[in-house]
Amino acid sequence: AATRQDMTYWLQELQQKRWEYCNNLDAAKRDSRTSPTPSDFSKGLVAKDSPGSILSQNASAERARNILAVETSPTDLVGEQAASQPAPVQPSAINFSLKQWSTEIKNSMSSLRKGNNENRKSIFYTTEEWEMLDPTPKDLEDSMALEEKRKHFAEGSKGRRLTSSAFPFDFGRIPHKTRRPLKDMIGSSKNRNSSDSSPTEWCSGNGNKLVSELQLKYQSQQEELEKLKKDLLSQKELVRLLQQTVRSSQYDKYFASRLCEGVPKDKLELLHQKDDQILGLNNQLEKLNLEKDSLQQEVKNLKCKVGELNEQLGMLMETIQAKDEVIMKLSRQLSECEDNTSSQSGAVNSPMATCTNKELQELDRLKDNLQGYKTQNKFLNKEILELSALRRNAEAREREWQAKYTSLEAKLCQIESKYLILLQEMKTPVCSEEQSPAREVITQLLEDALKAETSEQPEQAFFKPHLVSEYDIYGFQTVPEDDDEEKLVAKSRALDLRSLSLSENREISTGVKWENYLASTMNREMMRCVELKNLIRSGIPHEHRSKMWKWCVNLHVKKFKDSTVPGYFQTLLQNALEKQNPASKQIELDLLRTLPNNKHYSSPTSEGIQKLRNVLLAFSWRNPDIGYCQGLNRLVAIALLYLEQEDAFWCLVTIVEVFMPRDYYTKTLLGSQVDQRVFKDLMSEKLPRLHAHFEQYKVDYTLITFNWFLVVFVDSVVSDILFKIWDSFLYEGPKVIFRFALALFKYKEEEILKLQDSMSIFKYLRYFTRTILDARKLTAIAFGDLNPFPLRQIRNRRTYHLEKVRLELTELEAIREDFLRERETCVEKRDLISDDEEDS
């Protein structure tokens, strides 16, 4: 391109073609790709990151591309004007083929678009041969002089391989006037090179050296000539496509200008749309024809292979039949010989004896052959068995090494975790106030431990794997960025989690059981059963969680869904957006405070924020009595990680309206207070020592557990344990919360009993759940050690405590009314304002 604007113009045209080509390829791949199992279940924010999921075309990328596009038009310096300008650098043979010809094509295209028929001189070919334009005599003289200078420079370099142009004149500086075929030009260049390189003209003094130099020069020019031919073929195809495009555009322009005069603009736009659709259908038809040809060729190849196999089978059958006939013949001869020998044992007949001896010898020879074949067959069978055993042993060794590698990696995680904790403890001295040299060393080691691997130290990648990533599979940050001490503890916890996951992978995974169960239910509807409950309690695999969560939600809200009209969720959302919604203000305030440590909800532009807003608004319109309560946002955020918006909405309906009692998420939180009292009763029964310990030091642990019940352990346990709890919770109901709340205390019972003051106990209770990492052990405690755990007992205790809490609330309301009356009558108390009145 002559100017930067022209370059931008052609680059934007190239980008447009490339974008269309890639979109067509993606569409073809999506159409041709089929799934072996019906995937009619929804996918959430986390499930979309799975490797097996198929993503549709990104519409937001298309919109962003249209917005950011820079429309550039070519300048006046195009066509023959740009072709006559001098090139900025001396083009080599490769530059000539890749740059000069593309420039000529672009300039010719621009001159064609202008419609100037007199000056339309392009390099497009119209016959089987390409045609180029001859240089003028003056330009030839200039180029020959330049070539002589290059020759003198090559002679002075003494054997250095030339990389300049193999042609005797510079195409980039010569304006073309007349036409000449490209083959003649290449041939004449060859002749000149061969004549210039003739050894007989340079054999006077140092002839041998010149001969070797000219041979090297000739070889280099031959190689460049081959490259030029290859580039010529590719550019020829490019020009052919461009010529077709130009012809079609001129044809459309001609007929459009003649036929479309006086036609309304809307009809013209409709015609253009139809033309675009026709072009797209033609392209699809060409692709389908190509696929059809390839499939037909593949069918032919398969038929040929089948024919060859049939021929081989026929030959083998004939061989076996021939062997069977030989065996039968030999068997008959043997029986006849034995009969003849027994019948003529008394008679002495020498000719018959001689014949019998020959037959016996032949029979012995055949028996030897048969024995040899049997031995050979046994040997080959033995070889096959030995090779199979060797293969099995190799596979066993590979599995053993893999398990050993995983074990070593898990141990490395544990050692690094202990190393970080040890450094943290040694950083602050206990008795001495002054800093010792050891403290400086520990501080430096801490900085090195927290420093991530950089590209400046590539050798570490060969010795130490990248054990902890920035985010886990659920999108939660593994290591925070604010506090150094918290960052250290979080990294140690992440290493311990990695170690546990690696250790569990060595054992028999539940993934195989899940695959077998889902395969058995492929053609029938899943039903509640003991096998499914045990599988869910062991944890749903990441790739099946979306499907199972949606099935569990539909299981509980089927009666609600059946009574609603289609598009119920969208109707609720539309009403909440269009009409006045008192809960919308509080929802907006809590959106970014929901899960700030999860990448799907960390910023206002995150994908999960808009989905979270829609679900909460729709639910507030469905339940105006509740509207919005703090805690609902976290429930929806967890559901959206594996479910789509509508399914997450029904998941929230399941939790609030099916699982939890009434008034659980209302302003008084009556149901939540009742469950805390029920939990206290269960603590006194299941964990009496721990309950007595709390009573002794007057520790109200319900201040900690209240949030566990309200948001189902969100932000209270590590993410791996959290989603295993939610698996069982969505299938079995709220009883699971009581089980896991007791299991958490049971898990750390001995450590809590060692604490001997209320402050240390309460401080430990605030963070101890984040130190529990072994999900398998916690699940075994929740569903094994705490049995029996009847739901009827929980319901009876809820009824009992509900009455007590209501009586207490009635007494409080009476006290409040008395206070209000007293304040109205007493002048001194009129200035007192309650919290509720201040908020209102």
C-alpha positions in Angstrom: 0.0 0.0 0.0 1.2 3.5 -0.8 -0.1 5.1 2.4 -1.0 3.9 5.9 -4.7 4.6 5.1 -4.6 2.3 2.1 -3.0 -0.3 4.3 -5.8 0.0 6.9 -8.4 -0.2 4.2 -7.2 -3.5 2.8 -6.6 -4.9 6.3 -10.2 -4.2 7.3 -11.4 -5.9 4.2 -9.2 -8.9 5.1 -10.5 -8.9 8.6 -14.1 -9.0 7.4 -13.5 -11.9 5.1 -11.6 -13.8 7.9 -14.5 -13.2 10.4 -17.1 -14.5 8.0 -15.0 -17.5 7.2 -14.4 -18.4 10.8 -18.1 -18.0 11.6 -19.1 -20.3 8.8 -16.6 -22.9 10.0 -17.9 -22.7 13.6 -21.5 -23.0 12.3 -20.5 -26.1 10.3 -18.8 -27.6 13.3 -21.7 -27.0 15.5 -24.1 -28.6 13.0 -21.9 -31.6 12.4 -21.2 -32.2 16.1 -23.7 -34.5 17.8 -23.9 -35.6 21.4 -24.3 -39.3 22.3 -26.7 -38.4 25.2 -29.5 -35.9 25.2 -28.2 -32.7 27.0 -31.5 -31.0 27.7 -30.4 -29.8 31.2 -29.4 -26.3 31.9 -25.8 -25.1 32.3 -24.8 -22.4 34.8 -21.8 -20.1 35.1 -19.4 -22.9 36.2 -20.8 -25.6 34.0 -20.0 -23.5 30.9 -16.3 -23.8 31.7 -16.5 -27.6 31.4 -14.4 -29.0 28.5 -17.3 -31.1 27.2 -19.7 -28.2 26.8 -20.4 -26.8 23.3 -20.5 -23.0 23.2 -22.7 -21.1 20.8 -21.6 -18.1 18.8 -20.7 -15.2 21.0 -23.1 -12.4 20.2 -21.4 -9.9 22.5 -18.2 -10.4 20.6 -20.0 -9.6 17.4 -21.5 -6.4 18.9 -18.1 -5.3 20.3 -16.5 -5.9 16.9 -19.1 -3.8 15.2 -18.7 -1.0 17.7 -14.9 -1.0 17.6 -14.7 -1.2 13.8 -12.9 1.7 12.1 -14.3 2.4 8.6 -11.5 3.5 6.3 -11.8 4.4 2.6 -8.9 4.4 0.2 -7.1 7.6 -0.7 -6.7 9.0 -4.3 -3.3 7.4 -4.5 -4.5 4.0 -5.7 -4.5 2.0 -9.0 -1.8 2.9 -11.5 -0.8 6.0 -9.6 0.2 3.9 -6.6 1.9 1.3 -8.9 4.1 4.0 -10.5 5.4 5.2 -7.2 8.9 3.9 -6.1 9.0 1.1 -3.6 10.3 2.1 -0.1 12.9 -0.8 0.0 14.6 -3.1 -2.5 12.4 -6.1 -2.9 13.8 -9.5 -3.0 12.4 -12.5 -4.9 10.2 -13.4 -2.0 9.1 -9.8 -1.4 8.2 -9.6 -5.1 5.9 -12.6 -5.0 4.2 -11.8 -1.7 4.1 -8.0 -1.7 4.4 -6.6 -5.2 1.8 -8.8 -6.7 -0.6 -8.2 -3.9 -0.1 -4.4 -4.3 -0.8 -4.7 -8.1 -4.0 -6.7 -7.3 -5.2 -4.1 -4.8 -4.5 -1.2 -7.1 -6.3 -3.0 -10.0 -9.3 -3.6 -7.7 -9.5 0.1 -6.7 -9.3 1.2 -10.4 -12.0 -1.3 -11.3 -14.2 0.1 -8.5 -13.8 3.6 -9.9 -15.3 2.5 -13.1 -12.7 4.1 -15.3 -12.8 1.9 -18.4 -10.1 3.8 -20.3 -7.4 3.5 -17.6 -8.5 0.0 -16.4 -5.2 -1.8 -16.8 -4.8 -4.6 -14.3 -2.9 -7.8 -14.0 -6.0 -10.0 -14.2 -5.5 -12.8 -16.7 -8.2 -13.7 -19.1 -6.5 -16.7 -20.8 -4.7 -19.7 -19.4 -1.4 -17.7 -19.2 -0.7 -14.8 -16.8 0.4 -11.6 -18.6 2.8 -9.0 -17.1 3.8 -5.7 -18.5 7.2 -5.1 -20.1 9.4 -2.3 -18.8 10.5 0.6 -20.9 14.1 0.7 -22.5 15.1 3.4 -20.1 14.0 1.4 -17.1 15.8 -1.6 -18.5 19.1 0.3 -18.7 18.7 1.5 -15.1 17.9 -1.9 -13.9 20.9 -3.4 -15.8 23.2 -0.9 -14.2 21.8 -1.8 -10.8 22.4 -5.4 -11.6 26.0 -4.8 -12.6 26.5 -3.1 -9.2 25.1 -6.1 -7.5 27.4 -8.4 -9.5 30.5 -6.4 -8.4 29.3 -6.6 -4.8 28.8 -10.4 -5.1 32.4 -10.8 -6.5 33.8 -8.8 -3.5 32.0 -10.9 -0.9 33.9 -14.1 -2.1 31.4 -17.0 -1.9 28.8 -15.3 0.3 25.3 -16.5 -0.8 23.3 -13.9 -2.5 19.9 -13.0 -1.1 18.9 -10.2 -3.5 16.5 -10.5 -6.4 17.1 -13.2 -8.9 15.6 -11.1 -11.7 17.8 -8.7 -13.7 15.6 -5.7 -13.1 13.6 -4.4 -10.2 9.8 -4.9 -10.5 9.0 -2.5 -7.7 10.6 0.5 -9.6 9.5 -0.1 -13.2 6.1 1.1 -14.4 4.6 -1.5 -16.8 3.4 -0.3 -20.2 3.1 -3.3 -22.5 2.2 -6.9 -22.0 4.4 -10.0 -22.1 3.7 -13.5 -20.7 5.3 -14.3 -17.3 6.8 -17.6 -18.6 8.8 -15.7 -21.2 10.1 -13.3 -18.6 11.1 -16.1 -16.3 12.7 -18.0 -19.2 14.6 -14.9 -20.4 15.8 -14.3 -16.8 17.0 -17.9 -16.7 18.8 -17.5 -20.0 20.5 -14.3 -18.8 21.4 -15.9 -15.6 22.9 -18.9 -17.3 24.7 -16.8 -19.8 26.0 -14.5 -17.1 27.0 -17.5 -15.1 28.9 -19.3 -18.0 32.3 -20.5 -16.6 34.1 -20.0 -20.0 33.9 -16.2 -19.7 35.7 -16.1 -16.4 38.4 -18.7 -16.7 41.4 -16.4 -17.2 43.2 -16.0 -13.8 41.3 -17.5 -10.9 38.8 -19.5 -13.0 38.1 -22.3 -10.4 37.0 -19.8 -7.7 34.7 -17.9 -10.1 33.2 -21.2 -11.4 32.3 -22.2 -7.8 30.8 -18.8 -7.1 28.8 -18.8 -10.2 27.5 -22.3 -9.5 26.4 -21.3 -6.0 24.8 -18.2 -7.5 23.0 -20.3 -10.1 21.7 -22.8 -7.5 20.4 -19.9 -5.3 18.6 -18.4 -8.3 17.1 -21.8 -9.1 15.8 -22.1 -5.6 14.3 -18.7 -5.7 12.8 -19.5 -9.1 11.0 -22.5 -7.5 9.7 -20.4 -4.7 8.5 -17.9 -7.3 6.6 -20.6 -9.2 4.9 -21.7 -6.0 3.9 -18.2 -5.1 2.7 -17.7 -8.6 0.3 -20.6 -8.4 -1.1 -19.3 -5.1 -1.5 -15.7 -6.4 -3.1 -17.0 -9.5 -5.8 -18.6 -7.5 -6.2 -15.5 -5.5 -6.6 -13.4 -8.6 -9.2 -15.8 -10.0 -11.3 -15.4 -6.9 -11.0 -11.7 -7.0 -11.9 -11.6 -10.7 -15.1 -13.6 -10.0 -16.0 -11.2 -7.2 -15.4 -8.1 -9.4 -17.4 -9.6 -12.2 -20.3 -10.5 -10.0 -20.3 -7.0 -8.4 -20.2 -5.3 -11.8 -23.0 -7.5 -13.0 -25.1 -6.7 -9.9 -24.3 -3.0 -10.2 -25.2 -2.9 -13.9 -28.5 -4.7 -13.6 -29.4 -3.0 -10.3 -28.9 0.5 -11.9 -31.0 -0.5 -15.0 -33.8 -2.5 -13.3 -34.1 -0.8 -9.9 -34.9 2.7 -11.0 -38.0 4.0 -9.4 -38.2 1.0 -7.0 -38.8 1.9 -3.4 -35.9 1.6 -1.0 -37.5 -1.0 1.2 -37.9 -3.4 -1.7 -34.3 -2.7 -2.7 -33.2 -3.6 0.8 -35.3 -6.8 0.6 -33.7 -7.7 -2.7 -30.2 -7.2 -1.2 -31.2 -9.4 1.8 -32.4 -12.1 -0.6 -29.2 -11.8 -2.6 -27.1 -12.2 0.6 -29.2 -15.3 1.6 -28.8 -16.8 -1.9 -25.0 -16.3 -1.6 -24.9 -17.9 1.8 -27.0 -20.8 0.6 -24.7 -21.3 -2.4 -21.7 -21.4 -0.1 -23.4 -23.9 2.1 -24.3 -26.0 -0.9 -20.7 -26.0 -2.1 -19.6 -27.1 1.4 -22.2 -29.9 1.4 -21.1 -31.0 -2.0 -17.5 -31.2 -0.9 -18.5 -33.2 2.2 -20.6 -35.5 0.0 -17.7 -36.1 -2.3 -15.4 -36.9 0.6 -18.0 -39.3 2.1 -18.5 -41.0 -1.3 -14.7 -41.5 -1.6 -14.6 -42.9 1.9 -17.4 -45.3 1.1 -15.5 -46.5 -2.0 -12.4 -47.0 0.1 -14.4 -49.0 2.7 -15.9 -51.1 -0.1 -12.5 -51.9 -1.5 -11.3 -52.9 2.0 -14.4 -55.1 2.5 -13.7 -56.7 -0.9 -10.1 -57.4 0.1 -11.1 -58.9 3.4 -13.7 -61.1 1.7 -11.1 -62.4 -0.7 -8.7 -63.2 2.1 -11.5 -64.9 4.0 -12.3 -67.0 0.9 -8.7 -68.0 0.5 -8.5 -69.0 4.2 -11.7 -71.0 3.9 -10.3 -72.8 0.8 -7.0 -73.6 2.6 -8.9 -75.0 5.6 -11.1 -77.1 3.3 -8.0 -78.5 1.5 -6.3 -79.4 4.7 -9.5 -81.1 5.9 -9.6 -83.2 2.7 -6.0 -84.2 3.1 -6.6 -85.2 6.7 -9.6 -87.2 5.8 -7.7 -88.9 2.9 -4.8 -89.8 5.2 -7.2 -91.1 7.8 -8.9 -93.4 5.3 -5.5 -94.6 4.0 -4.4 -95.3 7.5 -7.5 -97.3 8.3 -7.2 -99.3 5.0 -3.5 -100.0 5.7 -4.4 -101.3 9.2 -7.1 -103.5 7.8 -4.9 -104.9 5.1 -2.1 -105.6 7.6 -4.5 -107.5 9.9 -6.1 -109.6 7.2 -2.9 -110.6 5.4 -0.7 -111.1 8.5 -0.2 -114.8 7.7 0.6 -114.4 4.0 4.0 -113.4 2.8 3.8 -111.3 -0.2 6.8 -109.1 -0.9 5.3 -106.7 -3.4 2.4 -105.9 -1.0 4.8 -105.6 1.9 6.9 -103.1 -0.1 3.8 -101.0 -0.9 2.7 -101.1 2.8 6.2 -100.0 3.9 6.1 -97.0 1.6 2.6 -96.1 2.8 3.8 -96.4 6.4 6.8 -94.2 5.7 4.6 -91.6 4.1 2.2 -91.8 7.1 5.1 -91.3 9.5 6.3 -88.3 7.5 2.8 -86.8 7.6 2.6 -87.5 11.3 5.9 -85.7 11.8 4.6 -82.7 9.8 1.4 -82.7 11.9 3.4 -82.7 15.1 5.6 -79.9 13.8 2.6 -77.8 13.0 1.2 -78.4 16.4 4.5 -77.4 18.0 4.6 -74.3 15.9 1.0 -73.4 16.9 1.8 -73.9 20.6 4.9 -71.7 20.2 2.9 -68.9 18.6 0.2 -69.1 21.2 2.8 -68.9 23.9 4.3 -65.8 22.2 0.9 -64.1 22.1 0.3 -64.9 25.8 3.7 -63.6 26.8 3.3 -60.4 24.8 -0.2 -59.9 26.4 1.3 -60.4 29.8 4.1 -58.0 29.1 1.6 -55.4 27.9 -0.5 -55.9 31.1 2.7 -55.6 33.2 3.7 -52.4 31.5 0.2 -50.9 32.0 0.3 -51.9 35.7 3.8 -50.3 36.1 2.5 -47.2 34.4 -0.5 -47.0 36.8 1.9 -47.7 39.7 4.2 -44.8 38.7 1.2 -42.5 38.2 0.0 -43.3 41.7 3.4 -42.8 43.1 3.7 -39.5 41.3 0.4 -38.4 42.6 1.4 -39.5 46.1 4.6 -37.5 45.9 2.8 -34.5 44.6 0.3 -34.7 47.5 3.2 -35.0 50.0 4.8 -32.0 48.4 1.6 -30.0 49.0 1.5 -31.1 52.6 5.2 -30.2 53.2 4.8 -26.8 51.6 1.7 -26.2 53.7 3.6 -27.1 56.9 6.6 -25.0 55.7 4.4 -21.9 55.4 2.8 -22.4 58.8 6.2 -22.9 60.4 7.6 -19.8 58.8 4.5 -17.8 60.0 5.0 -19.0 63.6 8.7 -18.3 63.6 8.4 -14.9 62.1 7.2 -13.2 65.3 9.5 -14.0 68.3 7.8 -14.9 71.6 10.1 -13.4 74.3 12.7 -11.2 72.7 11.8 -7.7 71.4 14.8 -7.0 69.3 15.0 -8.4 65.8 17.5 -11.2 65.4 19.2 -12.2 62.1 17.1 -15.3 62.0 13.9 -13.2 61.9 15.2 -11.4 58.8 15.9 -14.8 57.2 12.4 -16.0 58.0 10.9 -12.8 56.6 12.8 -13.3 53.4 11.7 -16.9 53.2 8.1 -15.8 53.6 8.4 -13.4 50.8 9.9 -16.0 48.6 7.2 -18.5 49.5 4.4 -16.0 48.6 6.1 -15.0 45.4 4.5 -16.7 42.4 6.6 -18.4 39.7 7.7 -15.8 37.0 9.0 -16.2 33.5 12.4 -15.1 34.7 12.9 -18.5 36.4 11.8 -21.0 33.7 13.9 -23.8 35.2 11.5 -24.1 38.2 8.9 -25.5 35.9 10.9 -28.6 35.4 11.2 -29.3 39.2 8.1 -27.9 40.7 4.6 -28.2 39.2 2.1 -25.2 39.5 0.2 -26.7 42.4 -2.3 -24.0 43.2 -4.1 -21.9 40.6 -5.6 -18.4 41.2 -9.2 -19.7 41.0 -10.7 -23.1 41.8 -13.1 -24.8 39.5 -16.1 -23.0 41.0 -14.6 -19.5 40.4 -13.6 -18.8 44.0 -10.3 -17.2 44.7 -7.9 -19.7 46.3 -5.6 -17.0 47.8 -6.8 -13.5 48.8 -4.9 -10.4 47.8 -5.3 -8.1 50.8 -3.7 -9.3 54.0 -0.3 -11.1 54.0 -1.1 -13.3 57.0 -4.5 -14.3 55.6 -2.8 -14.8 52.2 -0.3 -17.2 53.8 -3.0 -19.2 55.6 -5.2 -19.3 52.5 -2.3 -20.6 50.4 -1.5 -23.3 53.0 -5.2 -24.3 53.0 -5.2 -24.4 49.2 -2.2 -26.7 49.3 -3.8 -29.0 51.8 -7.0 -29.2 49.6 -4.8 -30.0 46.6 -3.1 -32.7 48.6 -6.5 -34.2 49.6 -7.8 -34.2 46.1 -4.7 -35.9 44.8 -4.9 -38.6 47.5 -8.6 -39.2 46.8 -7.9 -39.6 43.1 -5.6 -42.5 43.8 -8.5 -44.5 45.2 -11.5 -45.8 43.3 -13.4 -42.8 42.2 -17.2 -42.4 42.4 -17.2 -41.1 38.8 -17.4 -44.7 37.5 -20.4 -45.4 39.7 -22.1 -42.2 38.4 -21.4 -43.1 34.8 -22.9 -46.5 35.3 -26.0 -45.2 37.0 -26.6 -42.5 34.4 -26.1 -45.0 31.6 -28.7 -47.3 33.2 -31.3 -44.4 33.5 -30.7 -43.1 29.9 -33.9 -44.5 28.5 -36.1 -44.1 31.7 -36.9 -41.4 34.1 -34.8 -41.2 37.3 -36.6 -42.0 40.5 -35.8 -41.7 44.2 -34.0 -44.7 45.5 -31.4 -45.8 48.1 -28.7 -46.1 45.4 -29.2 -42.6 44.2 -29.2 -41.2 47.7 -25.9 -42.8 48.5 -24.4 -41.6 45.3 -25.5 -38.0 46.0 -24.2 -38.2 49.6 -20.8 -39.2 48.2 -20.8 -36.1 46.0 -22.0 -35.4 42.5 -19.2 -35.1 39.9 -18.6 -31.6 38.5 -19.7 -32.6 34.9 -23.1 -34.1 36.1 -24.0 -31.5 38.8 -26.0 -29.2 36.5 -28.2 -32.1 35.3 -28.7 -33.5 38.8 -29.4 -30.1 40.5 -32.1 -29.3 37.9 -33.6 -32.8 38.4 -33.7 -32.3 42.2 -35.3 -28.8 41.9 -38.0 -30.1 39.5 -38.7 -33.0 41.8 -39.7 -30.5 44.6 -41.5 -27.8 42.6 -43.3 -29.9 40.1 -46.7 -29.0 41.7 -45.8 -25.3 41.5 -44.7 -25.5 37.8 -47.8 -27.4 36.7 -50.0 -24.6 38.0 -48.2 -21.8 36.2 -48.5 -20.7 32.6 -45.5 -21.0 30.1 -43.2 -18.0 30.4 -44.0 -17.5 34.0 -40.5 -16.4 35.0 -40.2 -14.0 32.2 -43.6 -12.4 33.1 -42.5 -11.9 36.7 -39.2 -10.4 35.6 -41.0 -8.0 33.1 -43.4 -6.9 35.8 -40.6 -6.3 38.3 -38.6 -4.2 35.8 -41.5 -2.1 34.5 -43.5 -1.5 37.8 -42.4 0.0 41.1 -40.6 -2.7 43.1 -39.7 -1.8 46.8 -37.0 -4.5 47.0 -35.1 -3.4 43.9 -33.0 -0.7 45.8 -31.8 -3.2 48.4 -31.1 -5.8 45.7 -28.9 -3.3 43.9 -27.0 -2.6 47.1 -26.3 -6.2 47.8 -25.3 -7.4 44.3 -21.6 -6.7 44.5 -21.5 -7.8 48.2 -22.8 -11.2 47.4 -19.7 -13.2 46.5 -16.9 -10.7 46.0 -14.2 -13.5 46.0 -15.8 -15.3 43.0 -14.8 -14.2 39.6 -18.4 -14.5 38.3 -19.7 -11.8 40.7 -16.6 -9.7 41.3 -17.4 -6.7 39.1 -20.5 -4.9 37.8 -19.7 -6.3 34.3 -19.4 -9.9 35.4 -21.7 -12.4 33.8 -23.4 -13.5 37.0 -24.4 -10.0 38.3 -27.2 -9.5 35.7 -28.5 -13.0 36.1 -28.5 -12.6 39.9 -30.4 -9.3 39.6 -33.1 -10.9 37.3 -33.7 -13.9 39.6 -34.0 -11.8 42.8 -36.3 -9.3 41.1 -38.6 -12.0 39.8 -38.7 -13.8 43.2 -39.5 -10.5 45.0 -42.5 -10.0 42.7 -43.7 -13.6 43.3 -43.4 -13.2 47.1 -44.3 -9.6 48.0 -44.5 -10.6 51.7 -40.8 -11.5 51.7 -39.7 -9.3 48.9 -36.0 -9.5 49.5 -34.1 -10.7 52.6 -30.3 -10.6 53.0 -29.2 -14.1 52.4 -31.3 -14.8 49.4 -28.7 -13.3 47.2 -26.1 -15.9 48.2 -28.5 -18.8 47.7 -29.2 -17.6 44.2 -25.5 -16.9 43.5 -24.6 -20.5 44.3 -27.5 -21.9 42.3 -26.5 -19.8 39.3 -23.0 -21.5 39.2 -24.7 -24.6 37.9 -28.2 -23.6 36.7 -29.6 -21.1 34.3 -31.7 -18.1 35.4 -35.2 -19.8 35.4 -33.9 -23.0 37.0 -32.1 -20.9 39.7 -35.4 -19.0 40.3 -37.2 -22.4 40.9 -34.3 -23.5 43.1 -34.9 -20.4 45.3 -38.6 -21.2 45.4 -37.7 -24.8 46.5 -35.5 -23.5 49.4 -37.9 -20.7 50.6 -41.3 -22.2 50.0 -40.7 -26.0 50.2 -37.7 -26.7 52.4 -37.7 -24.0 55.0 -40.6 -23.3 57.4 -42.8 -20.2 57.1 -41.3 -16.9 58.2 -37.8 -18.2 57.8 -36.8 -15.2 55.6 -39.3 -12.6 56.8 -38.4 -9.5 58.7 -38.7 -11.2 62.1 -36.7 -14.3 61.0 -39.1 -16.3 63.2 -38.3 -19.7 61.5 -34.5 -19.1 61.7 -34.8 -18.4 65.5 -36.8 -21.6 66.0 -34.2 -23.7 64.1 -31.4 -22.4 66.4 -33.3 -23.6 69.4 -33.9 -27.0 67.8 -30.1 -27.1 67.0 -29.3 -26.5 70.7 -31.5 -29.4 71.7 -29.7 -31.7 69.1 -26.3 -30.5 70.4 -27.2 -31.5 74.0 -28.2 -35.0 72.7 -25.6 -35.7 70.1 -22.6 -33.8 71.5 -23.3 -33.5 75.3 -19.6 -32.9 76.3 -19.3 -30.0 73.9 -22.7 -28.6 74.8 -21.7 -28.6 78.5 -18.4 -27.0 77.7 -20.2 -24.1 75.9 -22.6 -23.8 78.8 -19.8 -23.7 81.3 -18.1 -20.7 79.7 -21.4 -19.1 78.6 -20.6 -19.2 74.9 -23.6 -18.6 72.6 -22.6 -20.5 69.6 -25.9 -19.8 67.8 -24.4 -16.4 66.9 -22.1 -18.4 64.6 -24.6 -21.1 63.4 -27.4 -18.7 62.6 -25.7 -17.7 59.3 -25.0 -21.4 58.5 -28.8 -22.1 58.5 -29.8 -18.9 56.8 -27.5 -19.3 53.7 -26.8 -23.0 53.8 -23.1 -22.7 54.8 -22.2 -20.2 52.0 -18.9 -18.4 52.9 -18.6 -20.6 56.0 -16.8 -23.7 54.6 -14.4 -24.3 51.8 -15.9 -24.5 48.3 -15.4 -28.3 47.8 -17.3 -29.1 51.0 -19.9 -26.4 50.3 -21.0 -28.0 47.0 -21.1 -31.5 48.5 -23.4 -30.2 51.2 -25.6 -28.6 48.6 -25.8 -31.8 46.6 -27.4 -33.6 49.6 -29.4 -30.5 50.6 -31.2 -30.2 47.3 -32.1 -33.9 47.3 -33.0 -34.6 51.0 -34.0 -31.2 52.3 -33.2 -29.1 55.4 -32.4 -32.0 57.6 -29.0 -32.0 55.9 -28.2 -28.6 57.4 -28.6 -30.0 61.0 -26.5 -33.0 60.1 -23.5 -31.0 58.7 -23.8 -28.4 61.5 -23.4 -31.1 64.1 -20.7 -32.8 62.0 -18.6 -29.6 61.9 -18.6 -29.4 65.7 -18.0 -33.1 66.0 -15.0 -32.8 63.6 -13.2 -30.3 65.9 -14.7 -31.4 69.2 -11.3 -32.2 70.9 -9.7 -29.0 69.8 -12.6 -26.9 71.2 -12.6 -28.8 74.5 -8.9 -27.8 75.0 -9.8 -24.1 75.0 -10.5 -22.8 78.5 -11.9 -19.3 78.2 -14.9 -17.8 76.5 -12.9 -15.3 74.3 -10.6 -17.9 72.8 -13.6 -20.3 72.2 -15.6 -17.6 70.4 -12.6 -16.5 68.4 -11.9 -20.1 67.4 -15.6 -20.7 66.4 -15.4 -17.8 64.0 -12.9 -19.4 61.7 -12.6 -23.1 62.5 -14.9 -24.2 59.7 -12.4 -22.9 57.1 -9.8 -25.3 58.5 -11.9 -28.4 57.8 -10.7 -29.7 54.4 -11.5 -33.5 54.4 -14.9 -33.7 52.8 -15.0 -37.5 52.9 -14.4 -37.6 56.7 -17.0 -34.8 57.3 -19.6 -36.7 55.2 -18.9 -39.9 57.1 -19.5 -38.1 60.4 -22.7 -36.4 59.1 -24.3 -39.5 57.7 -22.8 -42.2 59.8 -21.7 -41.2 63.3 -24.8 -39.0 64.0 -27.4 -41.7 63.2 -30.2 -42.1 64.0 -31.5 -38.8 62.8 -35.3 -38.9 62.2 -37.0 -35.9 60.5 -40.1 -36.4 62.7 -38.0 -35.4 65.8 -37.0 -32.2 64.1 -40.6 -31.3 63.1 -41.9 -32.0 66.7 -39.2 -29.8 68.2 -39.9 -27.0 65.7 -43.6 -27.0 66.7 -42.7 -26.9 70.3 -40.2 -24.0 70.0 -42.4 -22.1 67.6 -45.0 -21.6 70.2 -42.4 -20.4 72.8 -40.9 -18.0 70.3 -44.3 -16.6 69.4 -45.1 -16.1 73.0 -41.9 -14.2 73.6 -42.4 -12.1 70.5 -46.0 -11.3 71.8 -44.5 -10.2 75.1 -42.0 -8.1 73.4 -44.6 -6.4 71.3 -46.7 -5.7 74.4 -43.7 -4.1 76.1 -43.1 -2.0 73.0 -46.7 -0.8 72.9 -46.5 0.1 76.6 -43.3 2.0 76.0 -44.9 3.9 73.1 -48.0 4.9 75.3 -45.7 5.9 78.1 -43.6 8.0 75.8 -46.7 9.8 74.5 -47.9 10.6 78.0 -44.5 11.4 79.6 -42.8 14.6 78.4 -39.3 13.4 79.4 -39.4 10.3 77.1 -40.8 11.9 74.0 -37.3 12.4 72.6 -36.5 8.6 72.7 -36.6 6.9 69.3 -36.5 3.2 68.6 -34.4 1.6 65.9 -37.4 0.7 63.7 -38.7 4.2 63.8 -35.3 5.6 62.9 -35.0 3.3 60.0 -38.4 4.3 58.7 
